[in-house]
Amino acid sequence: MGGQHIAGWLNFGGFLACSARALFEELGFRNEALLKDHMKDSAGEYHDLLVMAVNVDEFLASKQALGVQ
């Protein structure tokens, strides 16, 4: 396996969640876990929690290949 991994989580609703997820997937993040009804908002409604991770070495290599610093 090797390499460092960075994990993060997303907790957005509706269209924003789809856009944010797609953006992170394009950056190389992959799904690690989906926790159903794990987060509760201020209105008392439950939402899913998506945990994503990326291999740092692969991420930095892809940025270099694109000429991004």
C-alpha positions as a Markdown table, in Angstrom:
| # | Residue | x | y | z |
|---|---|---|---|---|
| 1 | Met | 0.0 | 0.0 | 0.0 |
| 2 | Gly | 2.5 | 2.7 | 1.1 |
| 3 | Gly | 2.0 | 6.4 | 1.0 |
| 4 | Gln | 0.2 | 8.7 | 3.3 |
| 5 | His | -3.5 | 9.1 | 3.2 |
| 6 | Ile | -5.6 | 12.1 | 4.1 |
| 7 | Ala | -9.2 | 11.5 | 5.1 |
| 8 | Gly | -11.9 | 14.1 | 5.3 |
| 9 | Trp | -15.7 | 14.1 | 5.6 |
| 10 | Leu | -18.5 | 15.7 | 3.7 |
| 11 | Asn | -21.9 | 16.6 | 5.2 |
| 12 | Phe | -23.8 | 18.7 | 2.7 |
| 13 | Gly | -27.3 | 18.5 | 1.4 |
| 14 | Gly | -28.8 | 18.1 | -2.0 |
| 15 | Phe | -27.1 | 19.5 | -5.1 |
| 16 | Leu | -24.1 | 20.8 | -3.2 |
| 17 | Ala | -23.3 | 17.3 | -1.9 |
| 18 | Cys | -23.3 | 15.9 | -5.4 |
| 19 | Ser | -21.0 | 18.7 | -6.7 |
| 20 | Ala | -18.7 | 18.5 | -3.7 |
| 21 | Arg | -18.4 | 14.7 | -4.0 |
| 22 | Ala | -17.7 | 14.9 | -7.7 |
| 23 | Leu | -15.0 | 17.6 | -7.2 |
| 24 | Phe | -13.2 | 15.5 | -4.5 |
| 25 | Glu | -13.5 | 12.4 | -6.7 |
| 26 | Glu | -11.9 | 14.3 | -9.6 |
| 27 | Leu | -9.0 | 15.3 | -7.2 |
| 28 | Gly | -8.4 | 11.6 | -6.5 |
| 29 | Phe | -10.4 | 11.1 | -3.3 |
| 30 | Arg | -12.1 | 7.7 | -2.9 |
| 31 | Asn | -15.0 | 6.7 | -0.7 |
| 32 | Glu | -13.9 | 5.1 | 2.6 |
| 33 | Ala | -17.2 | 4.9 | 4.5 |
| 34 | Leu | -20.8 | 6.1 | 4.3 |
| 35 | Leu | -22.4 | 6.5 | 7.7 |
| 36 | Lys | -26.2 | 6.6 | 7.2 |
| 37 | Asp | -28.1 | 9.2 | 9.3 |
| 38 | His | -25.0 | 9.9 | 11.4 |
| 39 | Met | -25.2 | 13.7 | 11.6 |
| 40 | Lys | -28.0 | 15.8 | 13.0 |
| 41 | Asp | -28.6 | 19.4 | 11.9 |
| 42 | Ser | -30.0 | 22.3 | 13.9 |
| 43 | Ala | -33.5 | 21.5 | 12.7 |
| 44 | Gly | -33.2 | 17.9 | 14.1 |
| 45 | Glu | -32.9 | 16.2 | 10.7 |
| 46 | Tyr | -30.4 | 13.4 | 10.2 |
| 47 | His | -28.0 | 13.3 | 7.3 |
| 48 | Asp | -25.5 | 10.9 | 5.9 |
| 49 | Leu | -21.8 | 11.3 | 6.6 |
| 50 | Leu | -19.4 | 10.5 | 3.7 |
| 51 | Val | -15.7 | 9.8 | 4.6 |
| 52 | Met | -13.2 | 10.1 | 1.8 |
| 53 | Ala | -9.5 | 9.6 | 1.6 |
| 54 | Val | -6.7 | 10.3 | -0.9 |
| 55 | Asn | -3.1 | 8.9 | -1.3 |
| 56 | Val | -0.9 | 11.9 | -0.8 |
| 57 | Asp | 1.9 | 10.7 | -3.0 |
| 58 | Glu | -0.4 | 10.0 | -5.9 |
| 59 | Phe | -2.2 | 13.3 | -5.4 |
| 60 | Leu | 1.1 | 15.3 | -5.5 |
| 61 | Ala | 2.3 | 13.3 | -8.5 |
| 62 | Ser | -0.9 | 14.1 | -10.4 |
| 63 | Lys | -0.6 | 17.8 | -9.6 |
| 64 | Gln | 3.0 | 17.8 | -10.8 |
| 65 | Ala | 2.0 | 16.1 | -14.0 |
| 66 | Leu | -0.5 | 18.9 | -14.6 |
| 67 | Gly | 2.1 | 21.6 | -13.8 |
| 68 | Val | 0.2 | 22.7 | -10.7 |
| 69 | Gln | 2.3 | 23.8 | -7.7 |
